[in-house]
């Protein structure tokens, strides 16, 4: 059977090559050996799996080598390939070009994710200062006292961590706190530290001078 007869019968490269190889009594392994065409490409042609073939310039060279080995017309076999390739490229897997101006349909999942993302960004924006801002501290501390135990009061963000001289202080739900501090005669340093969740911190140092009140003289000392 000649290549022309094969082409007249069908425009399928795989079937055309099968007919030629059958007429010459040559199998795929032998054909690969005498043409130096990789056997995987010969198998792809025989199975009409054109997507597994290399770019067209390589295919053309391979087909001419195969044609020479089988005593066929290289141009004719190339035309069979082109006809097969056109049939393959216009098959069911092809899609019409998309209109880039057309409105694309958005899936419900994409809409839900977009809404969740927007809400998350909004919440973060509304609470950014509470999360990473510098914490504030309002505290009432006198400069001097004659009381051995000083009552200190103040206000912080209830979500911040407050310490006084390294000891934790627990404010109420509104952030108000009171603390009794034992005074030592002379100057007393009070170090307040307020730390926010992500690590920003405010440090405030107050000094209170404690001067004990003079005890009134007793009757015995007065006599």
Secondary structure, DSSP 8 states (H G I E B T S, - for coil): --HHHHHHH---HHHHHHHHHHHHT--HHHHHHHH---HHHHHHHHTT-GGGS--HHHHHHHHHHHHHHHT--HHHHHHHHHHHHHHHHTSTT------TTS-----HHHHHHHHHHHHHHHHHHHTHHHHHS---EEEE--SEE--SEEEEEEEE-TTSEEEETTEEE---TTSEEEEEEE--SEEEEEEEEEE-TTS-EEEEEEEEEE--------HHHH-
